[in-house]
Amino acid sequence: MRGDALKAWALILPSLVMLVAFTHWPAVATLWDSLYSTPRGSRPGIFVGADNYLDLLDDPVFFTALRNNAYYALVTIPASVLLSLVMALSVNAKFPGRALVRMAYFTPTILPMIAVANIWLFFFTPDYGLFDQIMGGLGFGRHNWLGDSATALPAMMLVAVWKEAGFFMIFYLAALQSMPPDLAEVARIEGSSRWNFFRRVTWPLLMPTTLFVCVNAVINAFRLIDHIVVMTRGGPNNATNLLLYHIYETGFRFWDTAAAATMTVALLAILGALAALQFGVLGRRTHYR
């Protein structure tokens, strides 16, 4: 019995070491750094306790980034999840060219994020971009999509949904294909409509996948930085400044590591609370076979 336990620990030890080294230890170290001031040159940081957190409450840019991120998450999460489900349902049925359609849906996912940002940067370019060409053909004037505070963040949301929906589609497609085909046959024999079958059978069976997809969608909504660096750099007037980009700028542009660590702890707390909420709400409706 003891030998089996030692074998089990030996098997999980490499993964456990990686998990502690690259997840748990950095989180603890960040929490520790948030309690100290930023070291300057040969002067080490001094213990300041909760002062960094009190200063964070007086940072208007932090709350702007938090508000932008909340708006970004509230739009992109349901949009990407719903679109991925529709895409998975559409390519789960048999039709000519199904493999090509699946590949087309999944292609944005495998593109590098910097490449995606540059592609969409061309689309949003005033006068010469695809959107302005279409708008001009319809008789509308030019518009600086990324230079207008009213449209910059929605433009970033469009890019995120376009890239993430194909990734989430793969999980829904795998779940749909693992369902017993007998269920659909019985429903047809009983005269059940497609909508009733989806609502009563398919959707409940997809709840474990939905929970997984929603948790990943929340994480993705709060970790966006590549597209912002390439396309807007947080502008105009902080209209696209999200939490992770603000942390990046604070830590690596202004070299205020204490403030960056404090904001990172706040971001981890937000993600933890959202994950707990999702498991609490969706977990009660999730049934595993």
Secondary structure, DSSP 8 states (H G I E B T S, - for coil): -HHHHHHHHHHHHHHHHHHIIIIIHHHHHHHHHTTB---BTTB---B-TTHHHHHHHT-HHHHHHHHHHHHHHHHHHHHHHHHHHHHHHHHHS--TTHHHHHHHHHHHHHS-HHHHHHHHHHHT-TTTSHHHHHHHHTT-----TTTSTTTHHHHHHHHHHHHHHHHHHHHHHHHHHTS-HHHHHHHHHHT--HHHHIIIIIHHHTHHHHHHHHHHHHHHHT---HHHHHHTTT-STTTT--HHHHHHIIIIIS--HHHHHHHHHHHHHHHHHHHHHHHHHTGGG----
